[in-house]
Amino acid sequence: MEQYNMKFIAPNRYPSECQITIYRQSGIVIATDIDKGMSVTNACAEIANEVVRQYGVNPQRMIFIEQYRPGRPDQTTDLVRFDFADGKAFRHPDWTHIPPDDFKKMIRIAEETEEP
């Protein structure tokens, strides 16, 4: 597992930042909102594109998840699907809620498959 505080320029040109967690073996990328600039929801396509550019994640294998308030009772976690038709950039996000127990299982499996 790798974690980064990633800076990016949001669509409104405002400097922003979020926490990125990468599980390379499973392709899971988690963008966690840290209240610095534009929300991960409003900038998810830009964040996904930057993760590919900055960290070399394979865009064809990436499973992109956005998260708010991890560890709190009001935590939200969503799977974000994108169009990648032109093979150059993520566009047109579509969100699906991930129930907390399902998310925990996903992460447990991702952690088990990561190389030491």
C-alpha distance (Angstrom), angle and dihedral (degrees) to the residues before:
residue distance angle dihedral
M1 . . .
E2 3.78 . .
Q3 3.81 126.7 .
Y4 3.78 128.5 -165.0
N5 3.77 139.2 168.8
M6 3.78 98.2 -130.4
K7 3.78 122.3 -158.4
F8 3.78 118.3 -152.5
I9 3.78 140.7 164.4
A10 3.79 109.6 -111.8
P11 3.83 122.6 -139.1
N12 3.81 88.5 -97.5
R13 3.86 87.5 56.6
Y14 3.82 90.7 -112.8
P15 3.82 115.3 141.6
S16 3.80 107.3 -113.0
E17 3.78 140.7 173.7
C18 3.80 138.8 -159.2
Q19 3.79 137.3 170.4
I20 3.80 115.4 -101.4
T21 3.80 123.2 -159.4
I22 3.80 117.1 -171.1
Y23 3.80 127.1 -164.7
R24 3.80 99.6 -173.5
Q25 3.81 99.6 -171.8
S26 3.81 94.1 55.1
G27 3.81 95.6 32.0
I28 3.81 92.5 -124.8
V29 3.80 115.7 152.0
I30 3.81 119.1 -177.3
A31 3.80 120.0 -162.5
T32 3.80 108.9 -162.7
D33 3.78 118.9 -164.2
I34 3.82 111.8 -126.0
D35 3.82 98.1 177.0
K36 3.81 96.0 -107.4
G37 3.78 109.5 129.4
M38 3.78 125.3 -41.0
S39 3.81 117.7 10.7
V40 3.78 120.1 -101.6
T41 3.82 88.1 -117.4
N42 3.79 94.1 57.8
A43 3.80 93.4 42.3
C44 3.82 101.1 34.6
A45 3.82 96.3 119.6
E46 3.81 91.7 49.1
I47 3.81 90.3 47.0
A48 3.82 92.1 49.8
N49 3.81 90.6 49.9
E50 3.81 91.5 48.7
V51 3.82 92.2 49.1
V52 3.81 88.8 56.5
R53 3.81 92.2 45.5
Q54 3.82 99.4 41.8
Y55 3.81 101.6 35.1
G56 3.80 104.1 26.4
V57 3.80 96.4 -120.8
N58 3.80 112.7 168.4
P59 3.83 105.4 -110.1
Q60 3.81 92.0 -153.1
R61 3.82 91.8 58.2
M62 3.80 100.8 36.3
I63 3.80 117.9 121.9
F64 3.81 102.8 -164.6
I65 3.80 119.5 -154.2
E66 3.79 127.6 177.6
Q67 3.76 122.2 -155.9
Y68 3.79 138.4 -170.0
R69 3.79 128.4 -166.0
P70 3.82 98.4 -3.6
G71 3.79 114.7 -154.0
R72 3.81 94.4 18.2
P73 3.81 126.5 108.1
D74 3.82 90.0 -114.1
Q75 3.82 93.7 52.2
T76 3.80 115.3 142.4
T77 3.78 126.1 -161.4
D78 3.81 126.2 -177.2
L79 3.77 136.7 -179.4
V80 3.80 109.4 -132.6
R81 3.79 119.8 -153.6
F82 3.80 121.0 -166.1
D83 3.77 139.6 -171.0
F84 3.80 110.2 -112.1
A85 3.80 95.5 172.9
D86 3.80 97.9 137.0
G87 3.80 92.1 48.1
K88 3.78 90.6 -128.6
A89 3.80 110.5 80.1
F90 3.78 143.1 10.6
R91 3.80 115.6 -109.9
H92 3.81 142.0 163.7
P93 3.82 102.0 33.0
D94 3.79 120.8 -149.8
W95 3.82 120.5 -166.5
T96 3.80 130.8 -145.7
H97 3.80 120.8 -177.1
I98 3.81 115.7 -121.4
P99 3.83 112.9 -150.2
P100 3.83 112.5 -126.7
D101 3.81 95.1 -113.2
D102 3.81 91.7 50.3
F103 3.80 90.8 49.1
K104 3.81 91.1 51.1
K105 3.82 89.9 51.7
M106 3.81 91.4 49.0
I107 3.79 92.1 52.0
R108 3.80 93.5 44.8
I109 3.81 90.0 53.8
A110 3.83 91.6 44.5
E111 3.81 90.8 51.4
E112 3.81 91.4 49.1
T113 3.80 91.8 53.2
E114 3.82 97.0 47.2
E115 3.77 117.0 107.0
P116 3.83 113.5 -112.3
